[in-house]
């Protein structure tokens, strides 16, 4: 089944395969360069440790102490009291 430019399906597949092989070679070379730069990524255990630490960092949540929550509460109460005061002043 010919295509507009006169290439057959098999020719298109061969062209796509060649492009895919070139891309794969380039990606493999890039992986090697990255592993040389970061040797801990080259070993299976290193990759596992990096993946584990990334997962931990993603799932970690920051927790506020009760003293910090109280301080925020006091600041916000003061903030909103000032807002209400200004609003009341403008409304009169």
C-alpha positions in Angstrom: 0.0 0.0 0.0 1.9 3.1 -1.2 2.0 6.3 0.8 1.9 9.9 -0.7 5.6 10.2 -1.1 5.9 6.8 -2.8 7.3 4.9 0.2 5.9 1.5 0.9 4.9 0.4 4.4 8.0 -1.8 4.7 10.2 1.2 3.7 8.5 3.4 6.3 9.0 0.7 8.9 12.7 0.3 8.0 13.1 4.1 8.2 11.3 4.2 11.6 13.4 1.3 12.9 16.6 3.0 11.9 15.5 6.2 13.6 14.5 4.2 16.7 17.9 2.4 16.8 19.7 5.7 16.6 17.7 7.2 19.4 18.3 4.1 21.5 22.0 4.3 20.9 22.0 8.0 21.9 20.0 7.3 25.1 22.3 4.4 26.1 25.3 6.7 25.6 23.6 9.3 27.8 22.9 6.7 30.5 26.5 5.7 30.5 27.6 9.4 30.8 25.2 9.9 33.7 26.4 6.8 35.5 30.0 7.9 35.1 29.1 11.3 36.6 27.0 9.7 39.4 28.5 6.3 40.1 26.0 5.6 42.9 23.3 5.4 40.2 25.2 2.6 38.3 24.8 -0.1 40.9 21.5 -1.7 41.6 21.7 -1.0 45.3 22.6 2.6 44.6 19.6 3.0 42.3 17.4 1.4 44.9 18.7 3.7 47.6 18.2 6.8 45.4 14.7 5.7 44.6 13.9 5.0 48.2 15.1 8.4 49.4 13.2 10.1 46.6 10.0 8.3 47.6 10.7 9.3 51.3 11.2 12.9 50.4 8.0 12.9 48.3 5.9 11.4 51.1 7.3 13.3 54.0 5.1 16.0 55.4 6.1 18.9 57.6 4.6 18.9 61.0 4.2 22.0 63.1 4.7 21.8 66.9 1.9 22.9 69.2 3.9 26.0 70.1 4.2 26.9 66.5 0.5 26.4 65.9 -0.3 28.6 68.9 2.0 31.3 67.6 0.4 31.2 64.1 -3.0 31.4 65.8 -2.1 34.5 67.8 -0.6 36.2 64.7 -3.7 35.4 62.6 -6.1 36.6 65.3 -4.2 39.8 65.5 -4.2 40.1 61.7 -8.0 39.6 61.4 -8.7 41.9 64.3 -6.8 44.7 62.4 -8.7 43.9 59.2 -12.1 44.1 61.0 -11.0 47.4 62.7 -10.1 48.9 59.3 -13.3 47.6 57.7 -15.4 49.1 60.5 -13.6 52.4 60.3 -14.2 52.6 56.5 -17.9 51.6 57.0 -18.8 54.4 59.3 
